[in-house]
């Protein structure tokens, strides 16, 4: 019923949980330097400001127990099957590239909003990488059927990816769900998609499947497990 926990996925779970526990004892001044800020935030809010390591550090921080619980649940559910196909090294590369790419997009958007007069708000969480894992799962296991609350019938993983992608575009464009960094989610899916296309040697990086095989995940694979997403 559940995917077998893979070593790199386990290491990422431990790193996220350890960072969440560390947040409880870190002084506020140090916390502020680990969160993801738009460029120029320090000119508006003393102690804030973008620093390069925030592209990674913010992705291992979480706001609440519920925030980290659902992100880590998704990391386990979608990450373990991907790591089983790709191997630990390629899976870790995918996770980190997607995480950094998602945060780069958020910095760009946040900096543009700051230039328009919006008050700088820091971002934290692994959601950019998690949405990349969802995208990767939908590409490698497109026909795997999943039960997603509150939809009462199983839907294909490919359909789930389309639904989530459309929702994120809607919320990012309309701003109807404040407090959630939707551009991080979209950035994770975008960079995850680009990296898989690169590994497969597909446009915009080339034609054919020269980089494919086990690492690129060219074939459509079907997972033997049925997952429940809540």
Secondary structure, 3 states (H helix, E strand, C coil): CCCCCCHHHHHHHHHHHHHHHHHCCCCHHHHHHHCECCCCHHHCCCCCCCCCCHHHHHHHCCCCHHHHHHHHHHHHHHHHHHHHHHCHHHHHHHHHHHHHHHHHHHHHHHHHHHHCCCCCCCECCCHHHHHHHHHHHHHHCCCCEEEECCCCCCEEHHHHHHHHHHHHHHHHHHCCCCCCCHHHHHHHHHHHHHHHHHHHCCCCCCCCCCCCHHHHCCCCCCCCCCCEEC
